[in-house]
Amino acid sequence: MQTFASSVLAPSSTRWLSGRSSVPGLFLTATIAAAAFGLRNLSGITALSPLIVAIVLGIAFHNTVGTPAAFKPGVVFSMRRVLRFAIILLGLQLSLSQVVEVGGAGLAIIASTLAATFLFTVWLGRRLGVERKLSELIAAGTSICGASAVVATNTVTRASDEDVAYAVACVTVFGSASMLLYPVLEGLLQLTPHAFGLWAGASVHEIAQVVAAAFQNGVDSGNFAMIAKLSRVMLLAPMILALSCFSAGKPQTDRIEGSKRQSVPVPWFVLGFVVMMLFNSLDVIPHLEKAWLVQTTTFLLAIALAAMGLETDVGKLRAKGWKPLLVGAGSWLFISAFSLVLVELVYA
């Protein structure tokens, strides 16, 4: 009888103990995320993404104080479970009406730019001898939505935390460069507010950077840039699914010995992302609650990025060298130029 009771209770007890062991690490990542929001607000720089601040704080903590072993389960929980839930909630920031507002031509420019940039970046990484996984993360961050796309793509790519940190650093540096240069270039290019907003939304990395760049050219440019950017974020789901299918049939010599094929699980949380987007398209969520959900989603993503930072060794980042930075630079120049040519051709 005692043996039977033990066998029945053991699984639930194990789950309870496992959940309890995640609390310290989850508390740490949440604290770092809260600190990131606080620093962003104190600085007064709204274009400074709390996601970027969170990973920087995590890296600083891990490489100075050190992350105790007792915090490891919670850090892993943040990188996996919290991240997937945040990606699902990200769907509530999108709607089908936004796609309609961008129009067929605008959506074609966004989709073409995304696909071309991703393929070019992976190709450039291969030519420069950069690891495929790191190239894919830089490609995702540049072509879609910065740090959020990097961590989302890594659920399929499964690169090291140092690769994630390096990719986030690339999209931060070059996205910030776009944020500063685009308003200056607009005066030289003489784009209409609509065209400039589409260019910024289709090519600037982070949402916060898009806002900072586009609104300097007026409210019309800023509003359309946001719609274009969110339409671009919508393509995150099909991109992850496509990458998952591609990875499933590709020999993974860096994961196992030889060239044996290894299947990659379908990222089902992407389905949740799509369902949330369709639900949001019904326009049944009140404005106040939606604003709260947007903040909650960003906070959860900051928790995941803080966890990434807590797993990142600066020494390993240095060992990556300068070639991945060249990939990031090349990807940035490509997406800026390619999208501008398409915008000029359509809206000339």
Legacy VTK file of the C-alpha trace (Angstrom):
# vtk DataFile Version 3.0
C-alpha trace
ASCII
DATASET POLYDATA
POINTS 348 float
0.000 0.000 0.000
2.780 2.378 0.924
4.610 1.581 -2.308
1.456 2.193 -4.339
0.841 5.544 -2.637
4.426 6.583 -3.224
4.219 5.735 -6.913
1.004 7.751 -7.309
2.178 10.794 -5.371
5.735 10.889 -6.683
4.996 12.560 -10.053
2.931 15.387 -8.544
5.478 15.868 -5.766
8.247 16.091 -8.321
6.331 18.688 -10.322
5.632 20.685 -7.147
9.279 20.603 -6.118
10.340 21.528 -9.643
7.953 24.478 -9.700
9.155 25.586 -6.301
12.809 25.438 -7.382
12.035 27.823 -10.255
10.887 30.606 -7.914
14.310 32.120 -7.026
15.470 32.354 -10.646
12.085 33.625 -11.842
12.153 36.276 -9.122
15.631 37.341 -10.242
14.693 37.638 -13.922
11.511 39.537 -13.034
13.521 41.904 -10.828
15.990 42.590 -13.636
13.098 43.181 -16.059
11.522 45.645 -13.614
14.870 47.418 -13.234
15.110 47.655 -17.041
11.740 49.406 -17.209
12.781 51.699 -14.359
16.036 52.701 -16.049
14.239 53.288 -19.331
11.727 55.596 -17.628
14.402 57.407 -15.618
16.465 58.064 -18.726
13.473 59.621 -20.467
14.557 57.994 -23.739
11.418 56.231 -24.972
13.308 54.778 -27.945
15.458 52.798 -25.496
13.838 49.363 -25.489
13.485 47.739 -22.045
14.246 44.431 -23.776
17.723 45.667 -24.645
18.275 47.086 -21.158
17.135 43.777 -19.622
19.671 41.642 -21.484
22.463 44.152 -20.758
21.621 44.092 -17.027
21.483 40.285 -17.091
24.894 40.062 -18.749
26.347 42.568 -16.287
24.955 40.657 -13.288
26.175 37.271 -14.517
29.678 38.468 -15.410
30.253 40.468 -12.211
28.237 38.939 -9.364
27.640 35.553 -10.963
24.412 33.568 -11.240
24.081 31.046 -8.352
23.251 27.460 -9.304
20.037 27.630 -7.248
18.691 30.220 -9.709
19.289 28.055 -12.784
15.831 26.341 -12.927
14.019 29.681 -12.810
16.303 31.183 -15.432
15.618 28.244 -17.767
11.881 28.544 -17.046
12.036 32.225 -18.024
13.893 31.489 -21.271
11.420 28.818 -22.326
7.958 28.976 -20.762
7.734 32.708 -20.139
9.099 33.462 -23.611
6.560 31.235 -25.373
3.671 32.734 -23.425
4.885 36.244 -24.294
5.030 35.377 -27.995
1.442 34.128 -27.841
0.342 37.413 -26.238
2.260 39.336 -28.904
-0.491 38.325 -31.302
-2.880 40.645 -29.444
-0.952 43.628 -30.828
-1.876 42.737 -34.407
-5.073 42.603 -36.434
-6.172 41.835 -39.967
-7.483 45.406 -40.361
-3.911 46.671 -40.093
-2.941 44.507 -43.039
-5.803 45.986 -45.056
-4.653 49.507 -44.184
-1.133 48.796 -45.423
-2.579 47.620 -48.724
-1.474 44.955 -51.168
1.501 46.922 -52.491
2.721 47.833 -49.014
2.388 44.288 -47.751
4.232 42.989 -50.818
7.104 45.402 -50.095
7.246 44.288 -46.449
7.127 40.571 -47.258
9.673 40.841 -50.101
12.038 42.870 -47.927
11.765 40.372 -45.076
12.411 37.323 -47.251
15.241 38.912 -49.237
16.967 40.245 -46.109
16.763 36.924 -44.295
18.196 34.988 -47.240
20.900 37.588 -47.916
22.003 37.624 -44.270
22.277 33.837 -44.056
24.196 33.820 -47.365
26.551 36.561 -46.158
27.153 34.713 -42.903
28.077 31.578 -44.831
30.467 33.530 -47.055
32.181 35.075 -44.024
32.392 31.781 -42.153
29.927 32.740 -39.404
28.003 29.921 -37.687
24.647 29.248 -39.348
22.670 29.589 -36.127
24.118 32.999 -35.333
23.524 34.162 -38.908
19.890 33.059 -38.678
19.385 34.985 -35.437
20.895 38.152 -36.904
18.750 37.629 -40.011
15.573 37.296 -37.952
16.331 40.297 -35.767
17.099 42.508 -38.764
14.314 41.357 -41.072
11.422 41.206 -38.586
11.366 42.922 -35.203
14.685 43.122 -33.417
15.249 41.440 -30.069
11.765 39.880 -29.945
12.369 38.082 -33.240
15.814 36.935 -32.109
14.520 35.195 -28.987
11.464 33.842 -30.794
13.555 32.411 -33.626
15.908 30.786 -31.149
13.089 28.472 -30.046
13.693 26.761 -33.402
17.341 27.619 -34.096
18.458 26.577 -30.583
21.662 28.570 -30.633
23.777 29.330 -27.570
22.895 32.191 -25.234
26.044 33.978 -26.408
24.731 33.832 -29.984
21.434 35.316 -28.823
23.219 38.111 -26.972
25.434 38.851 -29.989
22.429 38.989 -32.327
20.555 41.293 -29.952
23.636 43.535 -29.785
23.737 43.724 -33.597
20.095 44.723 -33.987
20.497 47.262 -31.185
23.531 48.969 -32.714
22.325 49.095 -36.299
18.685 49.741 -35.435
19.813 52.730 -33.387
21.850 53.918 -36.373
18.697 53.786 -38.532
16.791 55.683 -35.858
19.299 58.538 -36.115
19.985 58.490 -39.875
16.505 58.005 -41.374
15.136 61.455 -40.432
18.231 63.052 -41.976
17.938 60.985 -45.162
14.253 61.835 -45.505
15.166 65.450 -46.214
17.488 64.331 -49.012
15.154 61.728 -50.503
12.020 63.915 -50.388
9.705 60.997 -49.630
6.015 61.551 -48.951
4.907 60.926 -45.331
3.232 57.691 -46.437
6.307 56.426 -48.299
8.700 57.403 -45.506
6.496 55.658 -42.922
6.417 52.505 -45.035
10.204 52.592 -45.508
10.820 52.979 -41.772
8.255 50.331 -40.828
9.624 47.856 -43.368
13.300 48.230 -42.467
14.046 49.636 -38.983
14.715 46.890 -36.436
12.888 47.562 -33.132
9.357 48.961 -32.756
10.648 51.676 -30.411
13.273 52.642 -32.997
10.596 52.832 -35.709
8.559 55.213 -33.556
11.569 57.414 -32.827
12.594 57.601 -36.489
9.215 57.978 -38.190
7.489 60.460 -35.883
10.310 62.956 -36.471
8.800 63.329 -39.948
5.321 64.021 -38.605
2.310 62.202 -37.179
1.199 60.787 -40.538
4.581 59.153 -41.117
4.705 57.867 -37.556
1.245 56.325 -37.576
1.733 54.579 -40.920
5.182 53.371 -39.895
3.664 51.715 -36.830
1.013 49.971 -38.927
3.658 48.801 -41.414
5.907 47.591 -38.598
3.140 45.621 -36.896
2.226 44.059 -40.234
5.860 43.017 -40.494
5.716 41.515 -36.988
2.726 39.455 -38.146
5.095 37.598 -40.493
7.040 36.319 -37.476
4.737 33.299 -37.185
5.064 31.986 -40.761
8.805 32.664 -40.700
9.316 30.551 -37.575
7.168 27.751 -39.009
9.125 27.818 -42.279
12.441 27.780 -40.439
11.205 24.898 -38.284
10.279 22.836 -41.354
13.613 23.636 -43.005
15.566 22.681 -39.875
13.625 19.440 -39.476
14.840 18.133 -42.815
18.388 19.470 -42.658
21.342 17.409 -41.407
22.268 18.809 -37.992
25.988 18.012 -37.722
26.405 20.565 -34.930
23.868 18.803 -32.722
24.852 15.168 -33.153
27.667 13.163 -34.646
27.641 12.585 -38.376
25.026 13.975 -40.749
21.997 12.188 -39.369
18.717 14.045 -39.755
17.113 15.260 -36.557
13.519 16.396 -36.464
12.653 19.700 -34.824
9.350 19.910 -32.921
6.739 22.183 -34.462
6.586 25.377 -32.370
2.923 25.120 -31.388
3.037 28.411 -29.503
3.101 30.057 -32.950
-0.445 28.746 -33.438
-1.367 30.555 -30.235
0.157 33.713 -31.706
-2.059 33.413 -34.793
-5.184 32.672 -32.714
-4.552 35.758 -30.576
-4.118 37.879 -33.698
-7.431 36.619 -35.107
-9.135 37.224 -31.751
-7.771 40.771 -31.630
-9.148 41.333 -35.132
-12.647 41.015 -33.663
-11.969 44.263 -31.744
-13.623 43.068 -28.538
-10.794 44.025 -26.148
-11.306 47.490 -24.578
-8.567 50.030 -25.231
-7.453 50.248 -21.590
-7.140 46.476 -21.212
-5.289 46.233 -24.527
-2.744 48.825 -23.391
-2.225 46.801 -20.205
-1.718 43.617 -22.238
0.884 45.339 -24.424
2.839 46.370 -21.319
2.512 42.880 -19.833
3.788 41.276 -23.039
6.793 43.595 -23.145
7.533 42.837 -19.482
7.398 39.074 -20.096
9.743 39.440 -23.069
12.071 41.493 -20.850
12.062 38.618 -18.329
13.108 36.217 -21.101
15.854 38.582 -22.274
17.095 39.018 -18.694
17.365 35.224 -18.473
19.355 35.175 -21.709
21.723 37.716 -20.196
22.121 35.626 -17.047
23.301 32.751 -19.221
25.719 34.813 -21.319
29.479 34.729 -20.859
31.208 37.898 -22.103
34.392 35.937 -22.764
32.529 33.741 -25.246
31.066 36.832 -26.893
34.555 38.210 -27.487
35.590 34.874 -28.961
32.966 35.333 -31.715
35.190 38.010 -33.242
34.244 40.769 -35.661
32.812 38.705 -38.527
29.270 38.413 -37.057
29.319 42.192 -36.651
30.043 42.489 -40.372
27.051 40.225 -41.037
24.878 42.533 -38.942
26.201 45.594 -40.764
25.697 44.020 -44.177
22.175 42.931 -43.248
21.342 46.456 -42.040
22.612 48.100 -45.227
20.782 45.559 -47.371
17.371 45.946 -45.706
17.648 49.742 -45.772
18.606 49.919 -49.446
16.361 47.100 -50.709
13.206 48.425 -49.029
13.973 52.000 -50.174
14.281 50.882 -53.806
10.928 49.073 -53.593
9.237 52.066 -51.961
10.647 54.416 -54.609
9.479 52.125 -57.421
5.923 51.857 -56.041
5.408 55.392 -54.715
7.528 57.419 -57.140
LINES 1 349
348 0 1 2 3 4 5 6 7 8 9 10 11 12 13 14 15 16 17 18 19 20 21 22 23 24 25 26 27 28 29 30 31 32 33 34 35 36 37 38 39 40 41 42 43 44 45 46 47 48 49 50 51 52 53 54 55 56 57 58 59 60 61 62 63 64 65 66 67 68 69 70 71 72 73 74 75 76 77 78 79 80 81 82 83 84 85 86 87 88 89 90 91 92 93 94 95 96 97 98 99 100 101 102 103 104 105 106 107 108 109 110 111 112 113 114 115 116 117 118 119 120 121 122 123 124 125 126 127 128 129 130 131 132 133 134 135 136 137 138 139 140 141 142 143 144 145 146 147 148 149 150 151 152 153 154 155 156 157 158 159 160 161 162 163 164 165 166 167 168 169 170 171 172 173 174 175 176 177 178 179 180 181 182 183 184 185 186 187 188 189 190 191 192 193 194 195 196 197 198 199 200 201 202 203 204 205 206 207 208 209 210 211 212 213 214 215 216 217 218 219 220 221 222 223 224 225 226 227 228 229 230 231 232 233 234 235 236 237 238 239 240 241 242 243 244 245 246 247 248 249 250 251 252 253 254 255 256 257 258 259 260 261 262 263 264 265 266 267 268 269 270 271 272 273 274 275 276 277 278 279 280 281 282 283 284 285 286 287 288 289 290 291 292 293 294 295 296 297 298 299 300 301 302 303 304 305 306 307 308 309 310 311 312 313 314 315 316 317 318 319 320 321 322 323 324 325 326 327 328 329 330 331 332 333 334 335 336 337 338 339 340 341 342 343 344 345 346 347
